Structures are given as C-alpha cells and as structure tokens.
C-alpha cells in the first residue's frame, strides 16, 4: 500500500520510518552489503586479471582468477533468478534495470568461459 500511495508525507511518520528501519536492519542490509561486497571483489579481480594477463603476460594465474570471478557472479545470478521467480518473468522483465543485471551476469560468464577455455591466443 505504501508503494502505491501518492501521499509522500506518510513516509515522514514515525511508524513508517520504524518499519523501514526494522526491515533494513533485520533483512535488507545484510543482503545488499553481501551483494555489494561480491561486486567489489569481482571488479578488483577483473582489474587484476586484465593487468596481469594483458599487460604483464602472467598466464599462470589465469585459471584461478577466472574461478574467483565466476564464484562472484553466482550470487547475483541466484539473486536475480529468485527475483524473477517471485515476481514472474513478465513483471521481472518489465523493469529495464533487470536487463542490465542480466547483461552483467551473462556477459561476465561468457567472458570467463571465453578466457578460461580458449586456446592460449593471449600468448601470441
């Protein structure tokens, strides 16, 4: 009901603030911090990968970095699949931001598999 309300002043009431604070502290904060942490780890590992493989030609850690990146992508994949299951596919794909989420996940996985299982074209 609050999401459909046009009365913005209702969000200034103590009971609504307390409810949102309780939901944030009890549930949402941990999920969002975990997701943000995994995205940050993925970004750092990806930067290390690009730096070591393309700039310094250190191919010996390629497999380990690909596995770490894949593990970091499993959480957003699971989270978005659960979101699509709970809301239904039509409702899930009605939000344009979910296309960005899906592109991030599937392009990241495609990149990992192309880099991990490709012949050593990088050593040329």
C-alpha positions in Angstrom: 0.0 0.0 0.0 2.8 2.4 0.7 4.4 1.8 -2.7 1.1 2.8 -4.4 0.5 5.8 -2.2 0.7 9.3 -3.7 0.9 10.9 -0.2 4.6 11.5 0.3 4.0 12.9 3.8 3.1 9.4 5.0 6.8 8.5 4.8 7.6 11.1 7.4 5.5 9.3 10.1 7.3 7.6 12.9 5.6 4.2 12.4 6.6 4.0 8.7 10.2 5.1 9.5 10.4 2.5 12.2 9.0 -0.2 9.9 11.6 0.6 7.2 14.4 0.8 9.7 13.4 -2.6 11.1 13.3 -4.2 7.7 16.6 -2.6 6.7 18.4 -3.7 9.8 16.8 -7.1 10.1 16.9 -8.3 6.5 17.9 -6.0 3.6 21.2 -4.5 4.9 23.0 -7.9 5.0 21.8 -8.9 1.6 22.8 -5.6 0.0 26.1 -5.5 1.8 26.9 -9.0 0.6 25.9 -8.2 -3.0 28.0 -5.0 -3.0 31.0 -6.8 -1.5 30.8 -9.5 -4.1 30.6 -6.9 -6.9 33.6 -5.1 -5.5 35.6 -8.3 -5.2 34.6 -9.2 -8.8 35.7 -5.7 -10.0 39.1 -6.0 -8.2 39.7 -9.5 -9.5 38.8 -8.4 -13.0 41.2 -5.5 -12.8 44.0 -7.8 -11.6 43.1 -10.2 -14.4 43.4 -7.5 -17.1 46.6 -6.1 -15.5 48.4 -9.5 -15.1 47.2 -11.2 -18.3 47.2 -8.4 -20.8 49.9 -6.1 -19.5 52.4 -8.3 -17.7 51.7 -11.6 -19.6 51.4 -13.7 -16.3 49.3 -16.6 -17.6 49.9 -18.9 -14.7 47.2 -17.3 -12.6 44.6 -17.1 -15.3 42.6 -20.2 -14.2 42.4 -19.1 -10.5 41.2 -15.6 -11.4 38.5 -17.0 -13.7 37.2 -19.2 -11.0 37.1 -16.3 -8.5 35.2 -14.1 -11.0 32.8 -17.0 -11.7 32.1 -17.5 -8.0 31.5 -13.8 -7.5 28.9 -13.9 -10.4 26.9 -16.8 -8.8 25.4 -14.6 -6.1 23.9 -12.0 -8.5 22.7 -14.8 -10.7 20.9 -16.6 -7.8 19.5 -13.3 -6.5 18.1 -12.3 -9.9 16.7 -15.8 -10.6 14.9 -15.6 -7.2 13.6 -12.2 -8.0 12.3 -13.4 -11.4 10.7 -16.4 -9.8 8.9 -14.3 -7.1 7.7 -11.6 -9.4 7.1 -13.6 -12.5 9.0 -13.3 -15.7 6.7 -10.7 -17.3 6.9 -8.4 -14.3 10.7 -9.0 -13.9 11.5 -8.1 -17.5 9.2 -5.1 -17.4 11.9 -3.3 -15.4 14.7 -2.1 -17.7 17.3 -2.3 -14.9 16.9 -6.1 -14.8 18.1 -6.2 -18.4 21.3 -4.5 -17.2 21.6 -7.0 -14.4 21.2 -10.0 -16.7 23.7 -8.5 -19.2 26.2 -8.1 -16.4 25.8 -11.7 -15.3 25.7 -13.4 -18.7 28.4 -11.3 -20.4 30.6 -11.8 -17.4 30.1 -15.6 -17.6 30.7 -15.6 -21.3 33.9 -13.6 -20.8 35.1 -16.0 -18.2 34.5 -19.1 -20.3 36.0 -17.5 -23.4 39.1 -16.6 -21.5 39.3 -19.8 -19.5 38.6 -22.3 -22.2 40.1 -20.6 -25.2 43.4 -21.8 -26.5 46.4 -19.7 -25.4 45.7 -17.0 -28.0 46.9 -14.5 -25.5 50.5 -15.8 -25.6 50.8 -15.0 -29.3 
